[in-house]
């Protein structure tokens, strides 16, 4: 197994660590620490792709695992941020659940599309639009986590900034999903 694939697996293994620290209320600033773990996991996404391309270490396993690792990381973060944290308040207000549902639906749809492509011998690697979408989702999650540690109130400045970025990420998620399917529509032909 090459270094980029090991970095991708590291991202997957950091997910349970992120979740435990997120809910570990006895740890002061647990949201800041969970944001750090999330940032490290997200950074492996950039590193694995950079190293794979620079040193010609791109593999089908990497093309398969990388987008899955991203989806698991982002989906996990978004879902747990919907859970009530303090006095029934969650990091994401109820209306953000619409964005989370859209993001998750897109990720499931594109994953299903990738499975169909794979069954036809085609591996669909993440494209630039997908990478921008993931970056925007990651930034939104980090801002929301840091904001929650500073002030859990749903209408704090950090929370509002994070929600705006999450809104942008949701739009980019829909656009990149549609672009992926349209660009590779031949996969759906029998």
N, C-alpha and C positions, 0 to 999 in steps of 0.2 A: 504494500500500500504506500503510495507516494505522500509527500508532505501536504499538498493541497487537500487530499482526501482525509488526512489525519486532522487537519484544521476544521474541515467540515464536521467530522465526528466530534471534535472538541465542542463545537457549537451545540450539537445535539446533547452532549453530556452536561453542558452548562445549564440547560433548561431546568432540570429539577433543582439545581442549586439556586437558580434565580427564584423559583417558586417558593422554596423553603425560606429564603431570606426575605422575600416579599411579605410572607405571613408571620415572620418571627418578630412578634411585637416586643419581646423582651430585649431585643437589640435596638439600642438608640439609633435613630436615623435609618431604620431598616429599608425605607424606600430609596434613600440615597445609595445604600449598599447594593440593593437590587438593581438600581440604575447602572451602577458600575459593572456588575456582572452582565447585565444586558448589553452594555456598551462593548465589553470585551467580546461577548458572543457575536455581536453585530460586526465588530472589527474583523473577526475571522472570515466573514463573508467577503470583505474586500481583499484580505490577504490571500485566501485560497485561490480566488480568481486571478489575482495579479501574478502570483507565483506560477500558477498553472499555465497562463498565457506566456509569461516571460521566458520560462524554461521549457516550454513545449511539453507540459505534463498534463494536458487535457485528456481526460479519460471519460468513457461512457458512464462509469460509476460516478465520477464527479459531476457530470452533467445531470445525472439522475438524483444524486444525494443533495447537491447544493440547493436547488429550489425547494426540496422537501424540508431541509433543515431551516431555511428561511421561513417557510410557511408554519412550521411547528413553533418556532421561536416567537414570531409575531402573533400568531393565533393564541398561543398560551398567554402572552402578555396582555393582549386585548381582553381575553376572557376573564382573567383574574382581576383585571382592573375594573370590571363590572361588579365584582363581589363587594358587599358592604364591608367597610374597613372599620369605621369609627362612628358610633351612634347612628347606624343605618346609612351612613353616607359612603358612597363609593367614589373612587377616583374619577370614573367616567359617569356622568349623569345619565339618567334613563334614556334620553333622546340620542345619546351616542351609541346606544345599542343598535340603532338603525345602521350606523356606519360600520359597526363591527359585523353585523349580519351581512351587509353588502360585501365587505372585504372577505369574509369567510366563504360566502357563496361563490365569489369570483375564484378564490383559491381552489375550492373543490371542483369548479367547472374546468379550470385550466389543468388541474391535476388529472381529471378524467380525460381531457383532450390529450394530454401527454401519454396516458396509458394507451389510448387508441393509436397514437402515432408510434409508440413503442411496439405495439403488436404488429405494425406494418414495417418494422425495421428502421424506423426513424426516431432519433433522439432529439428532442427539442430543448436546446440549451436556453437559459435565461437570456433575454435580449436587453438592449439598452433601456427601453421603456420600463421593463420589469425591474431593472436595477434601480432606476430613479424612483419608482413606486416604493420599492423596499426601503430605500434610503429615507424617503419622506415618512414612511410609517415608523421607521426606527427613531427618527428625530422627534416625531410626535409622542411616541411612547416615553422617550427619555425626558422630554420637557414635562410631560404629565407626571412621571415618577418623581422628578426633582420638585416639581410644584406641590405634590402631595406631601412631601416631607417638610416643605416650608410652611404650607397652609393647606389642609385637607378640604377646605371650603370649596364647593363646586364652582363658585364664581370668582375665585382669586385670579389675579392677573396671569400668573403662570398657567393656571388651568385653562383660562380662556385662550391664551396663545397656543397651548397644546391642542385644544379642541379645534382651533382654526387650522392648524397644521394637519390634524387628523381629517378634517373635512377635505383639505386639498389632497391628502393621501387617498381618500376614498374616491375622489374624482379620477385621480391618476390610476387607481386600481381598476376602475371600470374601463378606462380608455386603454390601458395596457392589455387587459384581458381580451377586449374586443379586437385590438390590433393583433394579438397573438393568434387568435382564431382566424381572422380574416387573412392574415399573411400566410397561414398554413392550411387554408381551407381544403386543399387537395387531400389532406389526411382523412377528411370525412367522405371522400368519394369511394364508392365500392369498386 
